């Protein structure tokens, strides 16, 4: 249920993005936002880092990893870390800290 909700919300309020993973490019609708205070870890985030929410339903079998590239609004970002978000046993989304 959360997987479908995340997918619908990113389609509704997200922006078109492109994930470059190795030689493959995967288009998706995602959300970029600033990091909240509780999401910051000591010395893990720099000023200007953003959180990119990627719905798993749109990425298919592609799993984002550190140093992949995300392009949004003509601006390129580099993935610094990725966290998988589950709803029970179902993968709902990926939350990636991006810099760029």
Secondary structure by P-SEA (a helix, b strand, c coil): caaaaaaaaaaacccbbbbbcccbbbbbbbbbbbbcccccccccccccbbbbbbbccccccccccccbbbbcccbbbbbcbbbbbbccccccbbbbbccc
